[in-house]
């Protein structure tokens, strides 16, 4: 039994490996650069978009597309294919760029002693925003650095050239855009992998908003020095640099940047945070509104404490015979004479809005269902609040009751005034001369 279980686990793992590794190539856009001195003696950069292929294999493999630049990624401790989450090639946007080390020339730990390096970055984005991954590709070269800024003397790349590369560092987030409510603790995913052990790695998190940049966290693996909170230090050893915001406020919106530094490489990921607060919806009447024919009632639908600003409030009515039907029922009729208040900004920077109309009670409307529907981007489906209108005819007994009540009130007032009248009559009698 144990042997069969082991075989099933092995087959399952093999199937998973095959699924992940089935992507052998990926079409990419290679954004090349040409740096030159202009007429004023200043450096300018011309971006040149070229067709390229990101191909996984071994040295000597035939290019999938011999008419484009081929970046042949050979095996290393960092397999870029593990970070595409089984996505199909048509679901990925791939961009390749040259990477400048700003003149820093340091021997990478995993390379031959006599090699020099040319660096490229590869960014993979899921078309539905499920993840973003950036990898650094090392291309060994026998040409020594020029001793100046590398971007000023990029070696030319031919149209059909094959560049042998290895992935040495990758950084990925599964949350390129995060939506969170007030008071929540949103988590910003950031994972990484490096092709050698015990690197001199610095992990940092920054918050950027309207030109302001604030460091939230910093840790260096070599010195062990840490500033700030939000990242679990033990998780860094597993390649997990995810950051947790302790308390989301309206002022927390902005861009959160996860950065890794392994000299001479510097990788960053931008994760945007959007605060969304769902509205609280209420109406000014109960489940049933009882009116007499001819009465007028102001009915209010209130949407409170929502963010961001845009919200839609719609009042509608539906005939009682159609309200319970699921198939073939006519659509609710939108009420046209609805008035909206102005947006009210609350102390916590959320907003409130009300929509109201004046309901004229009529017997033919008795039994109708009136519904307020509130839509907002924080809601998957609109919030609906309803009431049933019940209209009655004015009855004679009601008129009698009202008249009788008035008579009773008048009699009570007269009874209370009798002592005063009697006293005034006595005073008047004493003043007579006879």
N, C-alpha and C positions, 0 to 999 in steps of 0.2 A: 504493500500500500504506500509506504514512504517513497519507494522507488518511482512508482507511477506519479505521485505528487511532484517529485523533483523533475520528472520528465515534462509534466504539464507546465511547471514554472519555467523550465528552460525554453520550451516552445513559445510560451507567451513572451519571454524576454527577447527571443530571436525575432518574433513577429514585430515587437516594438522597435527593435534596432533596424529592421528592414524598412519599417515605415518612416523612421526618422532619416535614414540614410538613402532613401530612394531618390532624393534630389541630387542630381549629379552636375547640373549646370543651371545658370540663371542669367537671363539677359539684364544688362545694366547700362546705365549712362555714365560714361567717364567724363567728368568735368575737368578738362585739362586747363593749364594756365600758361600764358606767355607773358613774362614780365619784361618790360622794356623801358628805356629812358625816353621821355617825351621831349618836345622842343624846348621846354622850360628847365630841363635837367632833372625832372622828378620821375620816380618810378611809377609806372602804371601797369595794371594787370588786365589782360584780355582773357575772358573765359571762353573756352572752346569746348563745345559739347560733341563728344565722340561716341560711336557705338562700341560697346565692349561686352565681354562675356566673363562671368565669374564661374569658373569650371573647377570641380573638385576631382582630384585624381593623383597620378604619380608622374614623375619626370619622364618625358618621352611620349606622353599621351597625345593623340591627335586632337587638334582644336575642333570643337563642335561647330564653330563658325570661323572658317579660315580667313574671312574677309574683315574681321574686327580685331580689336586688341583683346588678347586673352590673358586674364589673370588666373593662372593655374595654381590653385591652392592645394598644396600637398599636406600630408598628415602631420599633426603635431598634438601636443597635449590639449590644445584648444580646438575643438571641432565646431566650426561655425554653424554647421547644420543642426546641431543639437538645440540651437537657440531660435529656430524659426517655427517651433511648435507644430510641426507637421503641416504647415501651410503649403498650398500649391504655388508653383511659380507665378501664376497669373494673379495671385493674391498679394504679391510682394512688390514694392517699389525699391529698386536697388540703385544706389548712387556710389560711384567710386571717385575719390579725389586724391591728389597728391597731399602729403602731410609734411609740413615744415617743422623741423626741430629747432628752429631759430639759431642755427649754427652750432648746436650742441652735438658733439660726436662722442658717444659712449658705447663701448662694446656691450651688446646685448648678451645676457648670460647664456642663452641657448644659440650658439653660432660657432662657426669655425674661427680659429685664431687669426687667420689672415683676411677675414671678410670685412667689408664695409657694408653699410646698410642704406637702402632707399626705402622710404616709408610711404604707405598709402592707407587711407581710411575707407572703410566700406560701411555704409549705412543702409539697413534693411528696415522698411516700415510696412506694417500690414495695412492693406488698403481700407480695412474697416476699423483701424485704430486700436487693434488688439494688443500690439506691442511695437516697440522700437528697439533696435539693436545696432550698436556700432562696434565694428571690429577694426583692429590695426593689422595690416599686412606688411610683413618684412620681406623685402626683396634683396637678397645678398648681391653685392657688387664688388668687383675688384678695383673699382676706381676710387681713389682716395678723395675725401672732401676737398673742396676748393679753398677752404679756410675763410669763406665769407658766408653771408646769409644764403642758405641753400636755394631759396625761392628766386634768387637773382641769376642762378645758373642751372635751372632744371635741365637734366639730360633729356634730349628729345626721345619720344617714343614713336616708333613707326606704326603705320596703320595695321599691319598684320603681325605685329610683334607678340611674342609669348613671354610673359613675365612670370618666372617661378617665384612663388610666394608661400609664406606660412602665416597662419593666424597666431598672433602672440598674446593678444589681449582682446577681450570682448566685454562690453557693458550693455545691459538690457533692462528695460522696464516693461512690465505688463500693465502699467497704468499711465499712459502718456497724458491722459486727461482724467482728473478726479473730481467728482461731484460730492459735496458733503453738506450736511445740515448744521445749523448752529448748535454748538455744544458737543458735537461729535468728535471722534478721534480718528481722522482719516489717516490711512497708511499709504505711503508712496513707495512703490516697489522699485528696487534697484539691486540687480545681481551682477556679478562679474566673475571672470576667470582669467588667470594668467598662466603662461606656459612653463613657469618655473616656480619652485618652492622658495619660501621665505623672501619675497621681494621687499624692497624698501618702498612701501606703499603708503600713500597719504589719501585718506578718504575724507571728503568734505561735503557738507550740505549748505547751500545758501538760499535765501529768499529774496526775490527781486519783485519790485512793484513800483511803477511810476518813477523809474530812475533810481530808486533806493535799493541798496544791496546790503543784506545783513547775513553774517555767518551764523548758522545755527548749530553746527557740529563740525568737529575736526578730530581726526585720529591718525597717528603715524605708527605703523606696525613695528618699525625698527626701534624707535625710542619708547613706545608705549604711551606717549603723551596724548591726552584727550582733553578737549574743550567742548562744553555743551552736552546736551542729552538728546534722546530721541532715537538713537541707534544702539542695538545690542552689540557690545564688543565681542562677545563669544560668537555671534553669528558671522562676524567678518571672516573668521577662519574658514567658514563654509561658503564664502563668496556672497554673503547676503548683507548688503548695506542699506536695507530698507529703513526709511525714517517714518516715525509716528508722531503726528502733531498732537500735543496733549489736549488742546481745547480749541475747536474751530470757532473763530469770531468773524464778524463781517470784515474786519481789517486783515484777516488771514488770507484773503484772496490774492492771487498773484502767481508767479512762476517759482517753482522749487527746483533747484539745480543740484543733481548728484554728480560729483566729480571725483575722478581717480587720477592720481599722479604717480607714474613710475618712470622716472627720468630715462629717456628724453620724451616720453609719451604723456599726453594729458588728455583725458577723455571726459566728456560731459554729457549729461542727459537732462533735458528740460521737461518738467512735469507741471502742468497747469492745474491750479485748484480753483474751482468755481463753487461758490456758496449757493445752495438752493434750499429754500424753506417753503414747505407746502402751506397753502392757505388753510385757515380754520373757517368753515362755512356755517352760517346759521341764518334762519329766517325769523321774521318778527311775529309769526303766528304759529299756533300749534298744528298738530296733524289734521285737525278738522276746524274749519272756520265757519261759524254759524252767524248768518246775517239775515235780516228781513229785506224783502224786496224793496228796492229803492235806496237802500243804505249804501254808503261809500266807505271803503276801508283802504288805508295806505298800507301796502305790503312791501317789506324791505328784505332784501337778501344781502347779507354782509359777508365779505371775504376779508379776513384779517391776518396780519403778520406773515405775509408772503414775501419772497425775494427770489429772483429779481423782479423788476417793475411790472413787466407785461403780464396781464391777466385778462381773461374774457369771462363776462357774466351774461348769461342768456336766460330770460324767462320764457317759458312756453306753457301752453295749455293743451289738454287732451280730453276728448269726449269720454264719458264713463264707459260707454260700450266698447271703446277701443283700448282702454287702459289695460284691461286684463288679457287682451289677445296677444299671442306671440307670432302668429303667422297671418299675413294679409291685413294687419291693422294699419290705418293711415298714420303718417308721421305726425308727431306733435306740432302744433301751430305756434310759431314764434310770436310772442307779444311785441307789438311795435312801439307802443307808447311808454317805453321804459326810459327812465331818467337815471343818469349816473352822477354820483358825487365826484368831487376831485380826489385824486390820490392823496392819502394822508400818510406822512412819514412818521413812523413811530420812533421812540427813543433808542431802540436797538437797531435802527436803520432799515427795518422791514417796512412794508407798506400795507395799507388797508383801503378798501374801496367798497362802496355799496351801490346797489341797483334797486330802484323802487318804481312802483306804479300804483295808480289809484284804481281799485277794483269796484265797479258799479254792480251791485247785487241785482241779479235778474233770475226769475224762476227757470228760464230756459238754460241757465248756466249751472243750476244746482246739480251736484254730483261730479262736476268737472275736476280734473286733477291739474293743479298748477305746480310746475317744477322749475326750480332755479338750478342751472347747470354752470359750474365754475371750472374753467380749464386753465392750466398753468404748466410750464415746462417741467416742473418738479413732479407732476402727476402722470402716471401711466394712463389712467382713465379719469375723466372729469368727476368731480364731486357733485352729487345731486341731492337736493333737499326738496320735499314735496308736501303739499297739503291738499285736502279735499274741501271744496266749497259746498256748503249746505245753505240753501235759501228757503225761507218760510214766508207765507203770506201774512200780512198784518191781520189779526183776528179780533172779533168784537169783544170777546172776554178780556183780551189784553187792553182794549180801550176802556172797558168798564173798570178793570183793575187800576188803570192809571188815574181815571177820574175819581174813583173811590179813595185812592191814596191821597189825592190832592184835598178831598173833602176832609179826610181824617186829620191831615196836617193843619188845615184851617181851623177845625174845631179845637184842636189842641192849643193853637195860638190864642183863640178866643177865650178858652178856659183859663189860660195863664194870665190873660189881661183883665179878667173880671174883677179881681181884688183891686187893681189900680183904678178901674172905672168906678167901682163902688166908693173908694176913698175920695176920689175927685168929686163925686156927687155929694158927699157929706160936707166937704169944704165949701162947695158952692151953696149949700143950704144955709150954713152959718152966716154967710155974708148978706143974706137978705134982710131988709129993715123991718119986716113984719114977721 
